[in-house]
Amino acid sequence: MTNKESFREVMDRLWPRTRKELEKGMENAKTMLNKGEKYLRDISERGAEKTKRISLMVQREKVYYNLGKTVAGTPASKWPSTKKIKDLVKEAKSLSKQIKAIK
């Protein structure tokens, strides 16, 4: 028996077990990759939601600032009838609803 034949016999004997282990390892790797992909997708979605929420909060703060400036420059008796004040209050409420919807 030559070295080539003995090597072939050893490989014929070991290959079925090795093949099963390799297939098992491939399945485990696929499972781990899928879990990692899902985790990254979840983090990305949460990050996008958080970024949008922060953006809306900054917009709302700007509306509050403008509302304060408008109120400070308008006599108190004219507040209920001032269109700009009504519009700013409406916009602030709308932004607050959008922020709550994201949470």
C-alpha atoms as a printed R data frame, in Angstrom:
    type eleno elety resid chain resno       x      y      z
1   ATOM     1    CA   MET     A     1   0.000  0.000  0.000
2   ATOM     2    CA   THR     A     2   1.428  3.361 -0.979
3   ATOM     3    CA   ASN     A     3   1.201  6.606  0.876
4   ATOM     4    CA   LYS     A     4  -1.292  7.881 -1.646
5   ATOM     5    CA   GLU     A     5  -3.607  4.917 -1.095
6   ATOM     6    CA   SER     A     6  -3.339  5.099  2.695
7   ATOM     7    CA   PHE     A     7  -4.066  8.815  2.584
8   ATOM     8    CA   ARG     A     8  -7.106  8.139  0.415
9   ATOM     9    CA   GLU     A     9  -8.385  5.523  2.862
10  ATOM    10    CA   VAL     A    10  -7.961  7.888  5.799
11  ATOM    11    CA   MET     A    11  -9.746 10.650  3.890
12  ATOM    12    CA   ASP     A    12 -12.566  8.304  2.870
13  ATOM    13    CA   ARG     A    13 -13.018  7.367  6.505
14  ATOM    14    CA   LEU     A    14 -12.777 10.921  7.923
15  ATOM    15    CA   TRP     A    15 -14.505 12.929  5.205
16  ATOM    16    CA   PRO     A    16 -18.152 12.096  6.096
17  ATOM    17    CA   ARG     A    17 -17.693 13.268  9.704
18  ATOM    18    CA   THR     A    18 -15.644 16.273  8.625
19  ATOM    19    CA   ARG     A    19 -18.239 17.199  6.024
20  ATOM    20    CA   LYS     A    20 -21.044 17.050  8.603
21  ATOM    21    CA   GLU     A    21 -19.045 19.256 10.964
22  ATOM    22    CA   LEU     A    22 -18.298 21.734  8.179
23  ATOM    23    CA   GLU     A    23 -21.980 21.894  7.199
24  ATOM    24    CA   LYS     A    24 -22.923 22.373 10.837
25  ATOM    25    CA   GLY     A    25 -20.351 25.163 11.131
26  ATOM    26    CA   MET     A    26 -21.705 26.832  7.981
27  ATOM    27    CA   GLU     A    27 -25.258 26.749  9.354
28  ATOM    28    CA   ASN     A    28 -24.079 28.249 12.645
29  ATOM    29    CA   ALA     A    29 -22.221 30.977 10.767
30  ATOM    30    CA   LYS     A    30 -25.328 31.787  8.701
31  ATOM    31    CA   THR     A    31 -27.440 31.953 11.853
32  ATOM    32    CA   MET     A    32 -24.980 34.299 13.540
33  ATOM    33    CA   LEU     A    33 -24.783 36.524 10.453
34  ATOM    34    CA   ASN     A    34 -28.576 36.754 10.298
35  ATOM    35    CA   LYS     A    35 -28.727 37.695 13.990
36  ATOM    36    CA   GLY     A    36 -26.033 40.319 13.463
37  ATOM    37    CA   GLU     A    37 -27.854 41.727 10.452
38  ATOM    38    CA   LYS     A    38 -31.107 41.953 12.410
39  ATOM    39    CA   TYR     A    39 -29.322 43.628 15.323
40  ATOM    40    CA   LEU     A    40 -27.721 46.219 13.029
41  ATOM    41    CA   ARG     A    41 -31.068 46.889 11.346
42  ATOM    42    CA   ASP     A    42 -32.750 47.391 14.733
43  ATOM    43    CA   ILE     A    43 -30.027 49.760 15.908
44  ATOM    44    CA   SER     A    44 -30.235 51.696 12.656
45  ATOM    45    CA   GLU     A    45 -34.014 52.052 12.906
46  ATOM    46    CA   ARG     A    46 -33.819 53.148 16.538
47  ATOM    47    CA   GLY     A    47 -31.101 55.651 15.646
48  ATOM    48    CA   ALA     A    48 -33.190 57.082 12.819
49  ATOM    49    CA   GLU     A    49 -36.204 57.415 15.119
50  ATOM    50    CA   LYS     A    50 -34.116 59.093 17.793
51  ATOM    51    CA   THR     A    51 -32.613 61.505 15.256
52  ATOM    52    CA   LYS     A    52 -36.052 62.406 13.913
53  ATOM    53    CA   ARG     A    53 -37.371 62.931 17.447
54  ATOM    54    CA   ILE     A    54 -34.463 65.221 18.331
55  ATOM    55    CA   SER     A    55 -34.981 67.160 15.106
56  ATOM    56    CA   LEU     A    56 -38.662 67.678 15.934
57  ATOM    57    CA   MET     A    57 -37.773 68.771 19.464
58  ATOM    58    CA   VAL     A    58 -35.347 71.381 18.107
59  ATOM    59    CA   GLN     A    59 -38.029 72.627 15.705
60  ATOM    60    CA   ARG     A    60 -40.479 72.898 18.593
61  ATOM    61    CA   GLU     A    61 -37.953 74.875 20.654
62  ATOM    62    CA   LYS     A    62 -37.539 77.272 17.732
63  ATOM    63    CA   VAL     A    63 -41.325 77.693 17.564
64  ATOM    64    CA   TYR     A    64 -41.414 78.384 21.316
65  ATOM    65    CA   TYR     A    65 -38.676 80.983 20.882
66  ATOM    66    CA   ASN     A    66 -40.566 82.700 18.061
67  ATOM    67    CA   LEU     A    67 -43.774 82.528 20.078
68  ATOM    68    CA   GLY     A    68 -42.039 84.196 23.014
69  ATOM    69    CA   LYS     A    69 -40.695 86.961 20.794
70  ATOM    70    CA   THR     A    70 -44.126 87.526 19.267
71  ATOM    71    CA   VAL     A    71 -45.905 87.519 22.619
72  ATOM    72    CA   ALA     A    72 -43.336 89.925 24.086
73  ATOM    73    CA   GLY     A    73 -43.892 92.366 21.231
74  ATOM    74    CA   THR     A    74 -47.696 92.155 21.272
75  ATOM    75    CA   PRO     A    75 -49.961 93.782 23.855
76  ATOM    76    CA   ALA     A    76 -51.703 91.184 26.072
77  ATOM    77    CA   SER     A    77 -55.133 92.342 24.963
78  ATOM    78    CA   LYS     A    78 -54.348 91.387 21.339
79  ATOM    79    CA   TRP     A    79 -52.936 87.889 22.030
80  ATOM    80    CA   PRO     A    80 -56.187 85.988 21.376
81  ATOM    81    CA   SER     A    81 -56.769 87.742 18.050
82  ATOM    82    CA   THR     A    82 -53.208 87.692 16.710
83  ATOM    83    CA   LYS     A    83 -52.970 85.239 13.801
84  ATOM    84    CA   LYS     A    84 -49.214 84.736 14.166
85  ATOM    85    CA   ILE     A    85 -49.596 83.670 17.819
86  ATOM    86    CA   LYS     A    86 -52.406 81.261 16.912
87  ATOM    87    CA   ASP     A    87 -50.320 79.759 14.113
88  ATOM    88    CA   LEU     A    88 -47.266 79.320 16.352
89  ATOM    89    CA   VAL     A    89 -49.331 77.658 19.104
90  ATOM    90    CA   LYS     A    90 -50.914 75.355 16.518
91  ATOM    91    CA   GLU     A    91 -47.490 74.444 15.106
92  ATOM    92    CA   ALA     A    92 -46.087 73.768 18.603
93  ATOM    93    CA   LYS     A    93 -49.015 71.451 19.377
94  ATOM    94    CA   SER     A    94 -48.542 69.645 16.064
95  ATOM    95    CA   LEU     A    95 -44.830 69.111 16.730
96  ATOM    96    CA   SER     A    96 -45.599 67.845 20.245
97  ATOM    97    CA   LYS     A    97 -48.016 65.268 18.809
98  ATOM    98    CA   GLN     A    98 -45.406 64.116 16.302
99  ATOM    99    CA   ILE     A    99 -42.813 63.769 19.068
100 ATOM   100    CA   LYS     A   100 -45.193 61.716 21.213
101 ATOM   101    CA   ALA     A   101 -45.994 59.483 18.223
102 ATOM   102    CA   ILE     A   102 -42.306 58.576 17.841
103 ATOM   103    CA   LYS     A   103 -41.821 57.524 21.483
